[in-house]
Structures are given as C-alpha cells and as structure tokens.
Amino acid sequence: MPTPYKKYLNSSHWKQFRINALAYYGTCCTVCSNRTRKLHVHHLNYDSLGNESFDDVTILCSKCHQDEHDLHLILFRTQSRFTKSFHDKTPNFPKDSFYRYWYFLVRQLEYQSNQLINNDGIPMSRDDIISLLKIGKSSFYNFMSYCKDHNYIHEVKVNDEQAFYMNPVYELNGSGITVELYLIFQGTCIERYVSKESKAMIKDYLGLDRINESKAIS
C-alpha cells in the first residue's frame, strides 16, 4: 500500500530528498525563474513516492505551485478566449506538467486549421515547442509521445518539414471541424462532432457513401 501522501511529506526520507532536489535544481522556480527563499518541490507524478528520482519532481515558487495545482480547473472549467471547446472531451494526462504544456500549446492554435503556429504565423517546429514550454528534449519526447499515442496531437510531415495539429475534439480554434482535421484525426471519437455540412464535404471529397468508411484509409 502506498504511504499516505501527507504522512509521507513529514517523513525523514522526503525531507532529505527535498534538500537534495533543491541542491540539484538550484534556487529559482523552473517555470518563472523567480529567485525566492520559499521554493516548493512539486511532484510531477505520484507513482514513485518513497523512491523518487529528480525527474519525478520540479522546483516551483509559491505562485507557480498553486497555479500548477489549479491548472486543470483553469483549462477545463473556463472558456478560453483563444478556442472553442466541446467540454465533454478532455485529455487525461498522467502528470501535472503535461496539463501545463497542453495549456500553453492551446494558445498557439491557428484559426480553423488547429495547427500549432508561432507568433509570426509560421508552423511550429519541435525546437519552437521546446523553447515555448521551456523543457528539455526528453521531456518534450515524453509529452509528445503520450499525446500522439492518445490521439491528442498529430504530427504531419510535408517536404521534410513538421506540422503539429491538436485534436479539435479536445480544443478547437475555429467554427467547426474541417475536412483536413477529420482526415488527420480519423476515428469514431471525432465523427460525432462533425457538422452535417462537413460530413457532406468529407464524403464528397473522399467519394464515399458513408463517412466512417474513411477510417479504412491510411
């Protein structure tokens, strides 16, 4: 049985690990870079309590620590001014940090295409995303692999260039699901959100009698 979390935070093991983590990461918040004496060692997941590595935690100031715990409320219980959200479908992430990455990426969605673009309107590359999220390549790989495996984000290669799209079922910057988005994120999870007009366009585009026949197309 896992050690109850509050009891664990008072254990000698955690107190020593906390000291070691602060020494390892330094004296500033990993999100806002604020230097303060009051720093929190925040668990990114709770699967390895009592056997944590430094990769399982991060260092946050009081404000960012509170924001981290409140982030899913901010993301899913309020209407973003950047996107139209369906609300009944939400990503399920194993780490709090993944919710934070998702929140920042949502702000980069191009209208109608739902493609991730930078502030200059250019499709975001892997390096652009790493820079925006302020994470290392391994953290980027872990986050993106999880998103791809769960059909949250899809990467398309065009002429050796990368293009990243967010599944409109979870976040949509636009008035409806386009033919392109349907083809990128094929499957039953998206069909129920496609308007009648879009369904007609998709069937006409693919030359199909029924929209779900497109699932057989690779």
Secondary structure, DSSP 8 states (H G I E B T S, - for coil): ----HHHHHTSHHHHHHHHHHHHHH-SB-TTT--B-S-EEEEES-STTTTS--GGGEEEEEHHHHHHHHHHHHHHHSS--SS-B--SS-----SSHHHHHHHHHHHTTB-TTT-BBB-TTS-B--HHHHHHHHT--HHHHHHHHHHHHHTTSEEEEEETTEEEEEE-TTT-B-SSS--HHHHHHT-SHHHHTTS-HHHHHHHHHHHT-SSGGGGGG--
